[in-house]
Each structure stands twice: as structure tokens, then as C-alpha cells.
Amino acid sequence: MFNKPFDFVAVGDITTDAFIKIKDAHVTCAIDNTKCEICMKFADKVPFESATEVRAVGNSANASVSASRLGLRSALVSDVGNDANGRGCIEVLSHNKVSIKHISTHRNMETNYHYVLWYENERTILVNHKDYPYSLPKIKAPKWIYLSSLASNSFDYHLEIITFLKAHPETKLAFQPGTFQMKLGKEKLAELYTLSEVFVCNVEESQRILGSGETNIKNLLTAIRTLGPKIVLITDGPKGAYMDDGTAQYFMPIYPDPKPPFERTGCGDAFASTFASALSLGKTPLEALLWAPINPMSVVQYVGAQKGLLDRPTLEKYLAEAPADYKPKMI
């Protein structure tokens, strides 16, 4: 199965998330309900309800599992340490039928481990990306590369990826930037934006990328697309998502939640990877936009970013049972 070129190769850091469910806290926000902060007692003992480890997660790892469950030949290009955590992450990927042949194991290094402060149905993630000696392995040109979060020492690695994409125009890029990639700035990664078939971020991230306080979604879509991506998707949490495919701009509502969300980690990854996977499976952008919100609906019903990811028959069943108003609307 894996002798052929992959359909979907995700590139990015992998981690274990430790979810710490807290209850003795509160959230404060600015008057316009932005810049929210979680607050707990300082220099005190703060009780927590539970702690749950979820292995083999991270934006790109989540995307690789999402693509695999939807029926694509999927692989992850990532780095781990030679420790129990790294071995556990590799086992989870293998269990999900994601190829591990391009995962590099580094002696005397630790595998990423993040802490997730889980309060109500939202999460605040404490991250610490290890500075691995990144290098792009030799891979047969896949249909899609999905690029997301990497550590702060990875600029030269991005140049390697750009070189690969230029040499293999048959490979399409889905780019969901992580924190460091946004900090690098759109100028340093200008070629990556130009090479992107699909670009996905949320509203706040689009403003950060553009260095703008713009709030009009049509203007944000246009400004991001001006950077080069052919298709731009901007998500807005439970309010829905927006797409500019170069011909028109659309609003897509969320798929109705069967019950209140339990925990929201991985929503954006599920949306972005499902959209890219649908395109890889031959769907049009508008058809992919119908697919994309269904996986997030399922993901938020579980702890962690992967347990709720659906296989293709289940996703298509949800789509067939969608309410009449579940469809893209031009804006």
C-alpha cells in the first residue's frame, strides 16, 4: 500500500497533550469580549478534576490521522525523541494506519509534551516545541503536503519544503500556519503563501498575519488571498467559516452539534484537514466546504483532537442527514 506515492503527507511537530481539567478558575475579557484571560489563585493550591494524556497529537499529526480515516494513503513527517513518549506516539500513528517511515527519532532528545488547561469547554495550551535538527526526508511527490506547526528553529526547513514544492508542481500544498510560522511573518514565507493551494487560519490569526485590525471578513479573505493562496479559508469558531476560492466568497455554517461541545481542542485541524482531504478525494471546493465542518462537530464531543475524527461513510451519512440550511452561502 505504501509503495505508491502518498495521497497526503503532513509535515509538522508531534506531541502528547496532557489535559488538566480545572474548575476553580474564571475568565476575564475586554469590554468587547476579546483578549480573554483565564485566572486562578496565585501561589496557592488549585484543585483539578482530572488529568488525561492524549498521544500523537499536534496540528499535522491530527491532520494525518484525519486523512487516514477518510481513506487516504497518509503519512507524517515529524520528529520524536528516543523515549517512551515518542514510542507511544509512533504506536498511536501506526494504529491509525498513518505511515511512520518518515518520522525521525533523535537520541538524547525528548519528545514534545504539552499541557492543556481545560476549563469548561475551552482549552489553553502550554507549549514547548523542542528544537529538532529538521531535515526533509526523501519522499515521492505526494498529491498533497499539509504543513503546520513547527518549532522556532525551523526557518531553513521551510526553505527545504519550498524547494521541494517548486521541484514537484504536481504536489499541492495545504498550509495551516502555527505560532512560529505566523511570527516569521508573511514576507519571509512569501513563497510558501504563493505556493499554497489551500490556506487555513482563524479570524484572529488572519489579523495577526496581516498586521491589521480589520474586522470585515470579506476584506480579510481578500487580503490573505492577495498573498498568493488559491483558496483561503478563515474559521470563526462556533460562528462558522468563510471561503474565498478566487471566483466568489462564501459563508459556511457549523454542522449542528448533537449536544453541547465537551472539549474544543483540534477543531481547526479537523476542519482544515477534512477540507484538504476532500479535495484530494476529487471533491470540488464547494463540496469540500460541506465536508469540512462535520469532523469538528464530532471532535468537540470528546477529549483531544483525534478520538472524534470520522471515517468517510460516517461523514457522508451526516452530510446526507444535514438540515436544509446546511450549505454555503455567497457573501
N, C-alpha and C positions, 0 to 999 in steps of 0.2 A: 504493500500500500504506500509506504513512504519512499519507494524508489523513484516515483514520479516527482516532479516539482510540486511543492505545496500550493494549496489554494490560498492559504492565509498564514503569513509569518508575522507574529507580534514581536516587537523589539522594545525592551524596557525592563526596569528593575522588578524583582520579585521579592516578596516579604511574607512574614507571618504577622497577622494582626491580632493583638490581644485586646479583646473588648472588655472594658471595665464598666459595668452598668452602675451608675451613681444615681442617688435620689436626693441627697442633701445638698442641693445647689439651686441657683436661679440664674436667669438670663436677663441681661440689661441691654437695651438698644437705644440708638439715637431716636430723636422725635419722629423721623421718617421711617422708622423700623429698619434701619440699616446699621452697619458697624456693631453688630451684636456680639456680646461677650458672655462667656459662661463664668460664673462666680461661685467660689467655695470659700469656706473659712480658711484663713491663713494661719500657719503654724499651729495646726490643730489636727486631731484625728478625725478624718472624714469617712464615714461608713460607706461601703459599696454593697450592692446586692449580689453580684456575680462576676465571674471572670471567665471568658471563653476564648480559646485560641482558634484562629482560622488560618490554616496554612495555604501557601501557594497563591497569594493574592497580590494586589498591585494592579495598576491600570492595564498594563499589557498582558499580564498573566490572566486577569479576568477576561480580557478580550479573546485570548487564545482558547480558553475553556468555552466561552460563548460560541465561537465559531465552530469548535469541535462538536458541540451538542446540536448545532444546526446542520451538521452533516458535512462540513468542510474538512479537507486534509489540513490540519492545523499544527503549527509548531511555535515554540517560544525561543527567542534568542535572549538569553539572560545570564546572570552571574550569581553564584552562591559561594558560601564558604564551605570548607571541609568540616562540617559539624552536623549534629543531629537535626538541627533546624533545616539546613539545606537538604539533607537526605529526605526529610519529611516532605518538604515542598516538592521535590522531584517525584516522590511516590504519588502525591496527590495529582500532579500533572499526568503521570502515566495512567492512573486510574481513570482520568477524564479523556484518555486517548489523544493527548497532546504530545507530539514528538518532543523528546528531551535531548536529541542528538546534538543540538547547538547550544546547550547550556554548559557554561564553563565553571568548573569547580576550582577554587583557589585555596591553596594550602595557607595555613596561618592567617586566615581571614574569617570573619563571622558573616553569617547570612543576615540580611536585613530583618529587623524585628521592630514593629511599630506598636504604639499603644493608642487605643481608641477609647476616648472618654464618651460613653454612650449615655446621653441624658434625654429622657422622653423618647421621641423617635428620630432625633438628630445625633450627629457624632462630631467630635473634634479630635483630629488625629495628630498625635505627636510622632513626627517622622525623623528618621536618622538614616539617610542613604549612605552606605559605605562607598568609599572611593575605589571601585574596582578598576583594574587595568583594562578598560574596554577595548575590544577589537572585534570587528565584524567578521564572522566566520565565512568560509567559502560555502555559499548556498546556491543552488539552482534558482534561477529567477522565478519567483512565485507569481501568482496572479495579483496578490495584494501584499503589501507590507503595512503593518499597523504600528505606528510609532507613538510612544507616550513616555511617561516619566522616567528620567534618568538623574544621576547624581550631578553635583556641580562641577566635577572634573571631566565632563563628557563632551566638551565642545569639539575636540578633534574627532571624536567618534561620530558626531553629527556630520562632519565633513566626509568621513568614510561612507556614510549612508547616502549622502548627496551624490558622491562619485558613483556608487553602485546604481542608484536610480537613473542617473544620466546614461550609464552604460547599458541599462536594461529598460528602455522606454515601454516595453510590454508589461512591466510591473507597475501597478497603480499604488499610490500612497494614500493611506488614511492617517491623518495627523491629529492627535488629541493632546495638546501640549500640557506638560506638567509644570510644576512651580519653577524649576530651574530654566526650562525652555522659555517660559514667559519672561523670566528675569534677564535672560540673554538679550532679549529684545528682537523685534521684527526685522531690524536692519541686519544683525549678524546672521540670522537664519532666513534671510530673504529668499535664497534659492530653495529652501525647504518649503516655504509657503508657495512659491511658484510651481513647484513640482507636485503639490498636493492635489489629488483628485477630490478628496473629501477632507474638510477641516471642521473639527467639532470643539466647541467650548461653551461655557455658560455665559450669562449676561455680564456678570461681574468680571469674568476673565476677559471677555471681549473688550471691556472698557480699559482693563489693565494693559492689554496688548496694544491698544491704540493710544494709550496715554490720554484718554478722553473721559469727560464726564457726560458724554452723550447718553441719553436715555431712550431716544426714539429707535425702536428695534429695526425699522426699515433702514435707517441711516447706519446702524451698527452692522447689519448684514452687508450693505453696500461697501462700507469701509473695509471690512475684513476681506471681502471678495476682491477688492481693488489690490490687495496684497498678492493675489495670484491664484488662490484655490479655485477649482472649477465649481465645486459645490460647498456651500457654507451652511453649517447647522449651528444654531445658538439655542441652548436649552434654558428654560426658566423654571426649573423645579416643578412643583405641582400645578403651575400655571400653564404648562405646555412647552412647545418648542417651535422653532422657526427655521425655514429653509430658503436659501437663495440658490437656484440651480442654473443661473445665468439667463434664464428665459422669464422667470417670474419669481415672486416671493410668496411664501405660504406660511400659514399658522397651522400647527397640528396639536389638537388637544391630547391630554394624557388618556391612556386607556383606563376606564373606570376601575378604581380599587374595589376588590370584593369585600374588604374590611379595612379599617384604619391601618396605615402603614405601621409596621413593627420597628423597623430599623432601616435607614436610608443609604447605608454605605453601598457603593457600586452602581447607583442609579445611572450616573453619567456614562460609566464604562459600558453598562448593558445597552444603553441607547445607542452609543456611538458604534460599538462592535456589531450590534444587530443590523444597523443600517449598512455598514460596510459588508457584512456577511451576505445580506440580501442582494446587494449589487453583485457580489462575487457569484451568487447563485443565478444571476441573469435577470434579476428584477430591475425595473426602471426606478429612477429616484423617487417618484411619487409612490410607487409600490413599496419601496424600501422605507419611506416615511410612514406608511401604515404599519409596517412590521416593528419599527424601532421602539415605540412606547410600550409594547406588550411585555417584553422582558423586564423592564424596570418595574412594571406593575407587580410582577411575580417576585422579583428580587427583594422588594421592600417588605415582603411578608415573612422574611427570615433574617437571622443574624448572619452578617457577612455578605460578600459580594457575589458568591457563586452558587450557593445552595438552591436559589430560586431560578437559575437560568434554565430555559426550556429547550426541549428538543423541537425539531421542526413540525412534526404532526400536532403537538400540543399547541404550539404558537399559532399554527394555521387554524386550529379549532377555535381558539379565542378570537381570531380575526373573523371567522365565519359567523361567530355569535355576537359580534360587536354591535352596539346600538347604531341607529341610523345616522346620528350626528357625529360618529367617529370617522372623520375624513378630513383631508387637507382643505384649507380654505385660503384662497388668494387674498393677500393683504395689500 
